[in-house]
Amino acid sequence: MKENEKRRRKPLTLQDKWRLDGEMYESDNNLTEEEIEQNIEKLIKIVNNNIKKKGRTQK
């Protein structure tokens, strides 16, 4: 076994994980601000429709 295989890596803190996630998201994100806003509006409509449907079935 090599020397560097024996050493354990220090575990990442939660802040490190969040920072890395943010960096990966930014590098993968090719959307414009307008496209992001449109996607958010679509998601809000979907959620609202699901809430309405759920309310109808519970009555």
Contacts in CASP RR format, 6 or more apart in sequence:
PFRMAT RR
TARGET T0000
AUTHOR 0000-0000-0000
METHOD contacts of the structure
MODEL  1
MKENEKRRRKPLTLQDKWRLDGEMYESDNNLTEEEIEQNIEKLIKIVNNN
IKKKGRTQK
12 20 0 8 1.000
31 39 0 8 1.000
END
